[in-house]
Amino acid sequence: MATLFEAIPFAVETSLFGVEAGKDEDSIIISNKKGFINTVKLSDCKLLTSLPIRHGVQVTSPAVWNNVREEYLLVQNKQEIRLWQDGIKNLDKAKRRHVSTNIHKLFCLPNFNPIILYEDGHTEFLGNVKPDQEPLLKQGEIITWCSTVTIAEGVCVLYTTSVKHENRLCVYSFWYSLDTQRWHQKTSTVLSHGALSGCACTAEPDQKAVRFFSLWSDGTLKETLLTESSQEEDIQSAVIPGIKAGCSLVCLSKDHVVIVGLQKDEQDGIGILDAKFGTLQAWQPLPPSFTSSKQVFCLQNHIFVHGGKVLCMYRYECHSSTLAVILGQQTETVNTIESCPTYISLAEWKTSESQQVSGSVGSEVLDFFRSLIDPSQTSTYTTFKEVFCKVTDILQEGLKDWAATSAVSLLILRCCSETNFWPRAEIELLVSQKCITSSNVGILFDALVKRKEVALIHKALKLLDEVPESCLIKALHCIMTTSDEALAHAVDGIEAEKTFDKDIMDECPLSEPKQHFVNLILCCPFSDIYLQESLCKLPFSVVLDFLKYILFLMKLPMKTSSDAKGPSSEKVYDWLAVTIDAHFTHLSLAKDAQELVAQLRDEVMIQAKFSDLWKLEQLISNCLKRKRDNKATKYVGQYCIEVLHLY
């Protein structure tokens, strides 16, 4: 039997394409094609490290951890391997190895050296020179799926290929023996079954053999036994209802597979299937915000499902099934699935010890949360508001103690992704009671920015402790492009000190409501590396208006700390530094930016009276001359920071 526990969602980049095991059982590595390589702690979903990916570089194989040499590895632009250890803050400083053949994927298995699968079909350990061989794959044959499996006395590399307009699936296997320390290539196995549309594959070790599963678009799940020496053997097949193109599957154990995209009552979900008996053991619907293209990963006893900007993490348990157990519990399982189509299983969910809800009251609260999370039970705002009020009436101020639970996370996801109505008052209450965890801040800001909810953005910036840099830039873009009237209405009634005197305010390039919002953003903590990456996405017209305001703040008397009247001088220079770094090329080429850059240079020279400022002056002058000497100097922004620290 199998159990699928509650989902824990958190916001990720749409370019995510790999989730791999970290250096210990409580960490994972999340790779994006562009953006960042993140390591996350499983127990609390906290970000441990985040390495930025340089512009113009694309990660083509996800980052992995090698426990033999205790280092991380990834592939950039198909032919460049990067290797680094803990503590590095910039991938450009990582060790680099170049190969002459395009790499499809880099694998790392415990106690083995990294394994490279090349696009031409050959495989080899990292460190061994790839022999000069003819491509194994014919022209037009592409790798569609690949995996590695640890077997008795060795390892097996598997991959499938397909050719356009050919209705067949080829399975290639490479077997490495620890005894002979050599690779043995197995002749490809050709599988054919109806349309290849939506075909998904996975594999599981079986002593010295490999059990290969293929899920076809008509719902047929085939299981084939592959060995190094003998011919492949079809073990069994079963027809799974609810399968459509785009489904994904991964092996969880020797008897269980998880299928993502499995439909029930015309709703996409995630289900755990007993492959031995062909029975569905557990099922939950996927959040409505998921896109049609879904990725699934299984590691560290967790299932990770990615769709759009959301990554859901599920803990699961699998136990060997017997025919007696299947016959005795199948009806009960099916009835449970059909009668309780919620996003999560809340049977073992608990709050903090200080706010335990027990007995019938606790059961009632859990039922209310199920209704709030399930769109079919609260399809209108009237019913949603009614149930939400019941929850808040019971929990009162104790709602914030439930913030770390998956139920509240999924409730926030439902509120932000709902298309039939906009539960503004409920979102405002969740923000006010600080129920927004770090994993949900991105989801929240995406929804607020999309709807131009500037008042809620203001409240979130004021109350939330950790606002990611990407959210700060989204908020800045929203504020800078919102009319002054709308902003004035949003801040109406907010008791805030007047930022500037009337005479100074006449010189400010922003209206009073707008500069009130921007000051709030400037005062938020940030990392310059992550902020620079996000600033690159800010439209240049907004960048110019923002730099004009930065110039205005630079002309004010020096401030040693941030307060209600605005950011400190240090914050102003930090933002100037990162903004120029992020848009150096555009600032140096745009004619409408020349005068502004010159004014920024002059003001920096006035404010910072030190002998080595000729370097900074030269850098900004280079920006004016439309050139950048990376060999002789650093970025303008880096020198702004160095100058600032001399105050």
Secondary structure as the mmCIF struct_conf table of DSSP 4:
data_model
#
loop_
_struct_conf.conf_type_id
_struct_conf.id
_struct_conf.beg_label_comp_id
_struct_conf.beg_label_asym_id
_struct_conf.beg_label_seq_id
_struct_conf.end_label_comp_id
_struct_conf.end_label_asym_id
_struct_conf.end_label_seq_id
STRN STRN1 ALA A 2 ALA A 11
TURN_TY1_P TURN_TY1_P1 THR A 14 SER A 15
STRN STRN2 LEU A 16 ALA A 21
BEND BEND1 LYS A 23 ASP A 24
TURN_TY1_P TURN_TY1_P2 GLU A 25 ASP A 26
STRN STRN3 SER A 27 ASN A 32
BEND BEND2 LYS A 33 GLY A 35
STRN STRN4 PHE A 36 LYS A 41
TURN_TY1_P TURN_TY1_P3 LEU A 42 CYS A 45
STRN STRN5 LYS A 46 PRO A 52
HELX_LH_PP_P HELX_LH_PP_P1 ILE A 53 ARG A 54
TURN_TY1_P TURN_TY1_P4 HIS A 55 GLY A 56
STRN STRN6 VAL A 59 ASN A 66
TURN_TY1_P TURN_TY1_P5 ASN A 67 GLU A 70
STRN STRN7 GLU A 71 GLN A 76
TURN_TY1_P TURN_TY1_P6 ASN A 77 GLN A 79
STRN STRN8 GLU A 80 TRP A 84
TURN_TY1_P TURN_TY1_P7 ASP A 86 GLY A 87
HELX_RH_3T_P HELX_RH_3T_P1 LEU A 91 LYS A 93
BEND BEND3 ALA A 94 ALA A 94
STRN STRN9 LYS A 95 HIS A 98
BEND BEND4 SER A 100 THR A 101
STRN STRN10 ILE A 103 PHE A 107
TURN_TY1_P TURN_TY1_P8 PRO A 110 ASN A 111
BEND BEND5 PHE A 112 PHE A 112
STRN STRN11 ILE A 115 TYR A 118
TURN_TY1_P TURN_TY1_P9 GLU A 119 ASP A 120
BEND BEND6 GLY A 121 GLY A 121
STRN STRN12 THR A 123 PHE A 125
TURN_TY1_P TURN_TY1_P10 LEU A 126 GLY A 127
BEND BEND7 ASN A 128 ASN A 128
HELX_LH_PP_P HELX_LH_PP_P2 VAL A 129 PRO A 131
BEND BEND8 LEU A 136 LEU A 137
HELX_LH_PP_P HELX_LH_PP_P3 LYS A 138 LYS A 138
TURN_TY1_P TURN_TY1_P11 GLN A 139 GLY A 140
STRN STRN13 GLU A 141 ILE A 151
TURN_TY1_P TURN_TY1_P12 ALA A 152 GLU A 153
STRN STRN14 GLY A 154 VAL A 163
TURN_TY1_P TURN_TY1_P13 LYS A 164 HIS A 165
STRN STRN15 LEU A 169 SER A 177
TURN_TY1_P TURN_TY1_P14 LEU A 178 GLN A 181
STRN STRN16 ARG A 182 LEU A 191
BEND BEND9 GLY A 194 GLY A 194
TURN_TY1_P TURN_TY1_P15 SER A 197 GLY A 198
STRN STRN17 ALA A 200 ASP A 206
TURN_TY1_P TURN_TY1_P16 GLN A 207 LYS A 208
STRN STRN18 ALA A 209 LEU A 215
TURN_TY1_P TURN_TY1_P17 SER A 217 ASP A 218
BEND BEND10 GLY A 219 GLY A 219
STRN STRN19 THR A 220 LEU A 226
BEND BEND11 GLU A 228 SER A 230
HELX_LH_PP_P HELX_LH_PP_P4 GLN A 231 GLU A 232
STRN STRN20 GLU A 233 VAL A 239
TURN_TY1_P TURN_TY1_P18 PRO A 241 GLY A 242
TURN_TY1_P TURN_TY1_P19 ALA A 245 GLY A 246
STRN STRN21 SER A 248 CYS A 251
BEND BEND12 SER A 253 ASP A 255
STRN STRN22 HIS A 256 LYS A 264
TURN_TY1_P TURN_TY1_P20 ASP A 265 GLU A 266
STRN STRN23 GLN A 267 ASP A 274
TURN_TY1_P TURN_TY1_P21 ALA A 275 GLY A 278
STRN STRN24 THR A 279 PRO A 285
HELX_LH_PP_P HELX_LH_PP_P5 LEU A 286 PRO A 287
TURN_TY1_P TURN_TY1_P22 PRO A 288 SER A 289
BEND BEND13 SER A 292 SER A 292
STRN STRN25 GLN A 295 LEU A 299
TURN_TY1_P TURN_TY1_P23 GLN A 300 ASN A 301
STRN STRN26 HIS A 302 GLY A 307
TURN_TY1_P TURN_TY1_P24 GLY A 308 LYS A 309
STRN STRN27 VAL A 310 CYS A 318
HELX_RH_AL_P HELX_RH_AL_P1 LEU A 323 SER A 339
BEND BEND14 TYR A 343 ILE A 344
TURN_TY1_P TURN_TY1_P25 ALA A 347 GLU A 348
HELX_RH_3T_P HELX_RH_3T_P2 GLU A 353 GLN A 355
HELX_RH_AL_P HELX_RH_AL_P2 GLY A 359 ILE A 373
TURN_TY1_P TURN_TY1_P26 PRO A 375 GLN A 377
BEND BEND15 THR A 378 THR A 378
BEND BEND16 THR A 380 THR A 380
HELX_RH_AL_P HELX_RH_AL_P3 TYR A 381 LEU A 395
HELX_RH_3T_P HELX_RH_3T_P3 GLN A 396 TRP A 402
TURN_TY1_P TURN_TY1_P27 ALA A 403 ALA A 404
BEND BEND17 THR A 405 THR A 405
HELX_RH_AL_P HELX_RH_AL_P4 SER A 406 SER A 417
BEND BEND18 THR A 419 ASN A 420
HELX_RH_AL_P HELX_RH_AL_P5 ARG A 424 SER A 432
TURN_TY1_P TURN_TY1_P28 GLN A 433 LYS A 434
TURN_TY1_P TURN_TY1_P29 SER A 438 ASN A 440
HELX_RH_AL_P HELX_RH_AL_P6 VAL A 441 LYS A 450
TURN_TY1_P TURN_TY1_P30 ARG A 451 LYS A 452
HELX_RH_AL_P HELX_RH_AL_P7 VAL A 454 LEU A 463
BEND BEND19 ASP A 465 ASP A 465
HELX_RH_AL_P HELX_RH_AL_P8 GLU A 469 MET A 480
TURN_TY1_P TURN_TY1_P31 THR A 481 THR A 481
BEND BEND20 THR A 482 THR A 482
HELX_RH_AL_P HELX_RH_AL_P9 ASP A 484 VAL A 491
TURN_TY1_P TURN_TY1_P32 ASP A 492 GLY A 493
BEND BEND21 THR A 499 PHE A 500
HELX_RH_AL_P HELX_RH_AL_P10 LYS A 502 MET A 505
TURN_TY1_P TURN_TY1_P33 ASP A 506 GLU A 507
BEND BEND22 PRO A 509 LEU A 510
HELX_RH_AL_P HELX_RH_AL_P11 GLU A 512 LEU A 522
TURN_TY1_P TURN_TY1_P34 CYS A 523 CYS A 523
BEND BEND23 CYS A 524 CYS A 524
HELX_RH_AL_P HELX_RH_AL_P12 ASP A 528 LEU A 535
TURN_TY1_P TURN_TY1_P35 CYS A 536 LYS A 537
BEND BEND24 LEU A 538 LEU A 538
HELX_RH_AL_P HELX_RH_AL_P13 PHE A 540 MET A 554
TURN_TY1_P TURN_TY1_P36 LYS A 555 LYS A 555
BEND BEND25 LEU A 556 LEU A 556
HELX_LH_PP_P HELX_LH_PP_P6 PRO A 557 MET A 558
BEND BEND26 THR A 560 SER A 561
STRN STRN28 ASP A 563 ASP A 563
TURN_TY1_P TURN_TY1_P37 ALA A 564 LYS A 565
STRN STRN29 GLY A 566 GLY A 566
HELX_RH_AL_P HELX_RH_AL_P14 SER A 569 ALA A 582
TURN_TY1_P TURN_TY1_P38 HIS A 583 HIS A 583
HELX_RH_AL_P HELX_RH_AL_P15 PHE A 584 LEU A 589
HELX_RH_3T_P HELX_RH_3T_P4 LYS A 591 ALA A 593
HELX_RH_AL_P HELX_RH_AL_P16 GLN A 594 GLN A 607
HELX_RH_3T_P HELX_RH_3T_P5 SER A 611 LEU A 613
HELX_RH_AL_P HELX_RH_AL_P17 TRP A 614 LEU A 624
TURN_TY1_P TURN_TY1_P39 LYS A 625 ARG A 626
TURN_TY1_P TURN_TY1_P40 ASN A 630 ALA A 632
HELX_RH_AL_P HELX_RH_AL_P18 VAL A 636 LEU A 644
TURN_TY1_P TURN_TY1_P41 HIS A 645 LEU A 646
#
